[in-house]
Structures are given as C-alpha cells and as structure tokens.
C-alpha cells in the first residue's frame, strides 16, 4: 500500500466505481451448519478482526437480532431449504441459480443503513474440495476480514490479505491490510463513500501512521 492508487484499488469495483462502506454498529454474529468448536473458531476470527476496528461484537442487534449470519453448506441448494431465509434475501432463488452456475464456493451479501454504512452481512461458504483443504482458522479469518469492509470484488484476486509468518503456523492478516482496516474505521472518515478522493484521505492517514 505504498501509494494512493494501490489503496484505491481495494475499493474500486470491476465496473470502475469506487464504493467504500464500513460497519456502523456492533457486529452480532450467528453461525449455521457447523459444530460448536467451529463456531468458536469463527468468533475468535471475528474478535481478531474487530480488534482492529474498535467495533465491538455483540450478542444481539436490537433491530435484526443477528446482523452477521454465516452459513456453511455442502451444496448451494441447501440455501433454498433454509427456513425463512427468503424473507431476509428476497433474491434467493436467483442467487442460488447464479452460484450453482458459477460453481462458486463463497459469497457475501451486504445490507446498508440510511448513511450507507454496513447494516448486515450474510456470509455463505460452500465446503468444496478447495475449502476443505484450508485450515478452519485461516478460512474463518479470511471471511471475517472480507466481511468487515465492503472491499472491491477485485481487491484480493492477485494477493491474499492473509500471510503465513512461519511454515506450519497460523495465518495472520497482512500488516498493510490490517493498517487499512484500522484507518478505514477512523472517526474522522465517513462510514460510506463513493468518491475516490476518500482513498486519498485514507492514504494520508496511513502515511501519518
């Protein structure tokens, strides 16, 4: 992240638009489709990420009950059988067809408040062969990181936001990415932005750090 152009790419989508959003409220997660020990791994990953933001984890969200829902699946068709999910995601039938057609193994949906900040996030992980090969701690940390900001769809295609410090050791968030997350949650910056000048403001704070 040595220059503003690089930083702006993290929030510039494939259609060329700059879109930034962060959480505007405490994160109240719930996890479906895994054993209790994996739920603990997800909560630990979320705590590691939210420690960068100052956004606390909460037991419940007063408006939604839970505002971050994780679903671990074997097949995308399972989403269609999840009770009441279509009420939260009206586009669910179309989404399931699209994910099946793309043979995707992960997807995230964000909802936003009146200010444009993140109001809710749905995290979907299909445990295909590739996902099963990833250590649970690494998988959870990566998904937590990608759920804490509205990153570009191109942000981490070339370089993972995680790194292995030592062979056989756990994955950690790359220091430069952790710094971006910290700066993104600066009280001096808005919860949402659609102008690339926002990236320059972030870059100035990164440089000051």
C-alpha positions in Angstrom: 0.0 0.0 0.0 2.8 2.4 -0.9 0.7 4.9 -2.9 -2.9 6.1 -3.2 -3.6 4.3 -6.4 -2.9 1.0 -4.8 -5.2 1.8 -1.9 -8.0 3.0 -4.1 -7.9 -0.3 -6.0 -9.0 -2.1 -2.8 -12.4 -0.3 -3.1 -12.7 0.2 -6.9 -15.0 -2.4 -8.4 -14.7 -4.1 -11.7 -17.1 -1.7 -13.3 -14.8 1.2 -12.3 -16.9 2.6 -9.5 -15.4 3.5 -6.1 -17.5 2.1 -3.3 -16.5 2.1 0.4 -18.5 1.1 3.4 -17.8 0.0 7.0 -19.9 -1.2 9.8 -21.9 1.5 11.6 -22.9 -0.6 14.6 -21.7 -3.5 16.7 -21.5 -6.9 14.9 -23.8 -9.6 16.3 -22.8 -12.8 14.5 -24.5 -16.2 14.3 -23.1 -19.3 12.6 -25.1 -22.2 10.9 -24.1 -25.5 9.6 -21.0 -26.4 11.7 -20.2 -27.9 15.1 -19.7 -25.8 18.3 -15.9 -25.9 18.0 -16.0 -24.3 14.6 -18.4 -21.7 15.9 -15.7 -20.8 18.5 -13.1 -20.6 15.7 -15.4 -18.1 13.8 -16.0 -16.0 16.9 -12.2 -15.9 17.5 -11.5 -14.8 14.0 -14.2 -12.0 14.3 -12.6 -10.9 17.5 -9.2 -10.6 15.9 -10.6 -8.5 13.0 -12.9 -6.3 15.2 -9.9 -5.6 17.5 -8.6 -3.5 14.5 -11.7 -1.5 14.1 -12.9 -0.7 17.6 -16.3 -2.1 16.6 -17.4 -4.5 19.4 -19.0 -7.9 19.0 -22.5 -8.1 20.5 -24.8 -10.9 21.5 -27.7 -9.4 19.6 -28.6 -6.5 17.3 -31.7 -4.5 18.5 -33.1 -4.3 15.0 -32.2 -7.6 13.4 -31.3 -9.9 16.3 -28.3 -11.0 14.3 -26.7 -8.8 11.7 -23.9 -11.1 10.5 -25.0 -14.6 9.5 -22.6 -17.3 8.4 -23.8 -20.3 6.5 -21.6 -23.3 5.9 -23.0 -25.6 3.2 -22.2 -28.7 1.2 -24.4 -27.6 -1.8 -25.9 -24.3 -2.7 -29.4 -25.9 -2.9 -29.4 -26.1 0.9 -30.0 -22.3 0.9 -33.4 -22.9 -0.7 -34.3 -25.2 2.2 -33.3 -22.9 5.0 -36.4 -21.7 6.8 -37.4 -18.0 6.3 -34.1 -17.2 4.6 -36.1 -15.9 1.6 -37.6 -13.3 3.8 -34.1 -11.9 4.5 -32.9 -12.4 1.0 -35.8 -11.9 -1.5 -33.5 -12.6 -4.4 -32.6 -16.0 -3.0 -33.8 -18.2 -5.9 -31.9 -16.2 -8.5 -28.9 -16.1 -6.2 -28.8 -19.9 -5.8 -29.0 -20.5 -9.5 -26.2 -18.0 -10.1 -23.9 -19.5 -7.5 -24.6 -23.0 -8.9 -23.9 -21.9 -12.4 -20.6 -20.2 -11.4 -19.6 -23.2 -9.3 -18.8 -20.7 -6.6 -17.5 -21.7 -3.1 -18.1 -18.4 -1.3 -20.3 -15.4 -1.5 -21.2 -12.4 0.7 -24.2 -10.2 0.7 -24.2 -6.8 2.4 -27.2 -4.6 3.5 -26.8 -0.9 4.3 -28.3 1.7 6.5 -29.5 5.2 5.6 -26.0 6.6 5.8 -24.6 3.9 3.5 -22.8 2.1 6.3 -23.0 -1.7 6.6 -26.1 -2.8 8.4 -25.9 -6.5 7.9 -23.8 -9.2 6.2 -24.6 -12.7 5.0 -21.6 -15.0 4.6 -22.0 -18.2 2.5 -19.3 -20.8 2.3 -19.7 -24.0 0.3 -17.3 -26.6 1.6 -16.0 -27.9 -1.7 -12.6 -29.7 -2.0 -10.7 -26.5 -2.0 -12.4 -25.1 1.1 -12.0 -28.3 2.9 -8.2 -28.1 2.4 -8.0 -24.7 4.1 -7.4 -24.8 7.9 -10.6 -23.7 9.7 -8.8 -20.8 11.4 -7.5 -19.5 8.1 -10.8 -19.8 6.4 -12.6 -18.1 9.2 -10.1 -15.2 9.4 -10.3 -14.6 5.7 -14.1 -14.5 5.7 -14.2 -12.3 8.8 -11.7 -9.8 7.2 -13.7 -9.7 3.9 -16.9 -9.0 5.9 -15.6 -6.1 8.0 -15.4 -3.7 5.0 -17.0 -3.5 1.6 -13.9 -4.4 -0.4 -13.8 -4.3 -4.2 -14.6 -7.6 -5.9 -11.1 -7.4 -7.4 -9.3 -6.5 -4.1 -7.7 -9.8 -3.3 -7.6 -11.6 -6.6 -3.8 -11.3 -7.1 -2.6 -11.2 -3.5 -4.2 -12.8 -0.4 -5.0 -10.5 2.5 -3.5 -13.2 4.8 0.0 -14.4 5.2 1.8 -17.3 6.9 4.5 -16.0 9.2 6.2 -19.3 9.7 5.8 -22.7 7.9 3.0 -24.7 9.6 2.0 -21.7 11.6 -1.4 -19.9 11.6 -2.4 -17.4 9.1 -2.4 -13.7 10.1 -3.7 -10.6 8.4 -1.0 -8.9 6.3 0.2 -5.8 8.2 -0.6 -3.4 5.4 -4.1 -4.7 5.2 -4.5 -4.5 8.9 -3.4 -0.9 8.7 -6.0 -0.2 6.0 -8.8 -1.7 8.2 -7.7 0.4 11.2 -7.6 3.6 9.2 -10.9 2.8 7.5 -12.6 2.9 10.9 -11.1 6.3 11.8 -13.7 8.6 13.4 -12.6 11.3 11.0 -13.7 9.4 8.0 -17.3 8.6 6.9 -19.0 5.3 7.1 -19.5 5.2 3.4 -18.0 6.9 0.3 -18.4 6.8 -3.4 -15.6 9.2 -4.5 -12.0 8.0 -4.9 -10.8 11.1 -3.0 -11.8 9.1 0.1 -8.8 6.8 -0.7 -6.5 9.8 -0.7 -7.8 10.7 2.8 -7.1 7.2 3.9 -3.7 7.2 2.4 -2.8 10.4 4.2 -3.7 8.8 7.5 -1.7 5.6 6.6 1.3 7.8 5.8 0.9 9.6 9.1 0.9 6.3 11.0 
